[in-house]
Amino acid sequence: MKNISLPQLVFTGIVASMATLPYLWFVLPNYIDQRIWYVIIGESFAVLMETFIIGAMLRVNLPKSFLSSLACNMVSFLTALLMNLP
C-alpha cells in the first residue's frame, strides 16, 4: 500500500476541484437548461475528470482514483442538497 501524505492529498483535491468547477459553474449551464440533465452530465463529467487527475497526481490505479472521486463528489453533492433544504 502506498503512503500518501495529507498535504499531497489536500493539494490533489484542490487541483481536481479547480480543474472541474469552472466548467460546471460557467460553461455547462450555457448548454444545458434542464436541471436533471445538468446534474447527471455535470457530476459524471466531474467524477471522470477527477478520476484521471487523482490517478495521475497520486499515482494510484484507476479503480481507486474512481472510488475516491466518486466518494468526494457524492459528499459534495449531498452537502449541497442538505444546505439547500427549506
C-alpha positions, -999 to 999 in steps of 0.1 A, spaced: 0 0 0 13 34 -10 16 61 17 1 94 6 8 124 28 -20 147 39 -6 178 21 -3 158 -11 -39 146 -7 -53 181 0 -33 196 -29 -47 169 -52 -82 176 -41 -78 213 -47 -63 208 -82 -91 184 -91 -118 208 -79 -102 238 -96 -99 219 -129 -136 209 -130 -156 236 -111 -152 263 -137 -167 241 -164 -196 230 -141 -204 265 -130 -197 287 -160 -196 266 -192 -221 238 -188 -251 260 -178 -249 277 -212 -256 244 -229 -280 225 -206 -313 240 -195 -329 212 -176 -316 208 -140 -317 169 -140 -295 167 -171 -272 194 -157 -267 173 -126 -263 140 -144 -239 153 -170 -221 177 -147 -215 151 -119 -205 125 -144 -180 149 -160 -166 158 -126 -162 123 -115 -145 111 -147 -121 141 -150 -112 140 -113 -106 102 -116 -78 109 -141 -64 138 -121 -63 119 -89 -48 89 -106 -21 109 -122 -12 131 -92 -13 104 -66 -1 76 -89 -29 52 -78 -48 28 -101 -80 39 -119 -104 19 -97 -90 36 -65 -90 70 -81 -125 65 -94 -138 54 -60 -121 84 -44 -135 108 -69 -170 93 -66 -169 95 -28 -158 131 -28 -184 142 -53 -211 123 -35 -203 140 -2 -201 174 -20 -234 169 -38 -252 156 -7 -238 185 14 -252 210 -12 -286 193 -11 -287 194 27 -276 231 27 -305 240 4 -333 223 23 -360 247 34 
